[in-house]
């Protein structure tokens, strides 16, 4: 597939810029297939490659944990697209609320787009109920001395007598009030 030389040059400059910003392979991963296409296009932008886009994986951290962004560079238009992988610290429902990212405008610099996208993701994650509760807990209390907070990630409770529907319903309502997630297995 032949591509417009100016678009290919734009996307190649985006890759070079990203590689200079994130030189570690743990920060920016270029797949071998993408790398071979990149080398082909870099040596001769007018040649054809097997794919109509180049994909990179950018791994970064925010306050809540590590996340991965798939950066897609289409070779038929001068824009950048990103998709967020679901991190293990977000439930499927929370990820659905956070993941929608619009593509960049035509010709927008990849750096600006990446930074704006990261700010958007940070803002969306911090607005999730479980992280708002954590932010309120970490606000300084001037009446008591500061004590270190710990964060539990997984806890198992065993209740030998959850035989009635009312008891199970009460436990589920209690968990929702305290922003706990999980499941209840009775029997």
N, C-alpha and C positions, 0 to 999 in steps of 0.2 A: 504494500500500500504506500503510495507516494503522499508526502505531506508538504505543506507550505513551508518553505525555508525560514521565513520570518517567525512562524509559530514554533518550529523546531528549535531555532536559535533562542527564542524566549524561554522555552521549557528547559533547554540545556543550561541556560544561565541560572534558572531557578534551582536546578540540581546542584550546580557548582556552588551557589550561594548557601544552600542548605548543608552541603558537605563541609563548607568552611565554618559554618556556625556550629555544626554538630559533628566533629571529626571522629568521635568514638562510635564504634559499631553498636554499642549498647544504646546510643541515643538515636542514631539514624541507620536503619538497615535497608540496604538496597539489594533486592533479590537478584540471584545470578542471572535469571532471564532478563530482568530489567537492565542489569549491568551490561550484558552483551549487546542489547539494543542501544543502550546509551553510548557504548564505545563505537558501535557502527555509525550512529548518527553524528557523534562528535567528529569522527574522521571524515565523514562525508554526509552533510545534512540532506542532500538530495536523494540519498539511497532509500530503499524501502526496508521496513522492519516488519517483524511478524505481528506486532501488536499496534493498536492505535492509541495506546497510552502507556505511560511509565508510572510505576507504583513504588512508593517508598513507605517504610514504617518508622514513624517518629515516636519514641518512647520518652515520656517525661513524667515528672512528679508534681502533684499539687498537695495541699495540706492533708487531704483525705487519703491519698495513696497514689500509686503509680498507674498511669493509663497510656494506652497506645492509640495513635492517630494514623490512619492510613491516608497518605497524601497521594492523590492521583493527579497526574499531569497529562491531560489529553493532548494529542499531537495534531488535532484538527481545529483547536481554538486556543487562544492565549488566555487561559484562566486556570485556576487551581481549585481542586475539589478535595474535601476531607470527610472522612467517616471515622467515627469513634468506635473502637472495640469495647465490648462490655468488660469492665474490670471486675475482679472477684469481689470487691468491696461494695458494689452496687447490685441491688436486686434487679430482676428483669424489668419490673415496673418503673423503678427509679431511672434505669438506663434509658427506657423509652422516653421519659420526660426530658432527659439531658441530651440525647444523641443527635437530634436534628441540627444539621449545620448546612447553611446555604453555601453554594459555590461562590468563589470570588467574582468580582466584576472583571470584565475584559481588561487585560493589561495591568491589573493590580499587582503590586509587588508581593511576592510570596512571604516575605518577612512580616509585612504589615498584616496580611491575612492570617498568618499563623499566630501572631501575638493577639490579634482581635479574637480569634477563635478560642485561644487558651483563656482569655479573660471571660468570654462568654460561658465556657464550660465551668470555670471556677465559680462564677456568679450563679449559674443554674444548680450546681452541686451544693453550694452553701445555702441555697433557698429550700433544699429538701428538708422535710420536717425533722428527720433524725439528726441532721447537722445543725439546724437552728437550735435544737435543744442542747446540743453540745456547746454551741457558742454562748448560750445563756448561762450554762454551768461554768464556763471558763471566765466569765466577766469577774473582775476583781471585787471582792467583798471587803470593804474597809473595816467592818466590825470584827472580823475574825482574822487570824493569821493565815497566811497562804499555806495550803497543804497540797502535795502533788496529787494529780488526778490520774487514775488509771482507766484504761478502756478495755472492757471485756468484749471479745469478739464472738465467742460461742460458749453457751452454758446449757447444760442439760438438767432438767428438773424431773424428778420421779415422784409422782403422787400415787400411792397405792390404792386410793379410793376415789376415782373419778367416774363413778358408775352412772350418775344421773346426768341428763341433758342440761339441767340447771347449773350444776357445778361446772361443766365444761363451758357453757355460755358465759358464766361469771369469770372464769379464768381467761377466756378470750377477750372479754371486754376490759379486764384489768390490764392485759398485755397491750391492747390498743391504746389505752390511756397513757401508758408509759413508753409508747413508741417502740415496743418490742416486736420483732418479727420472728417468724418461725412456723412451727406446726404443732398440732396437738394430736397425739395418737392415744386413743382410749381403747381399753379392752385387755 
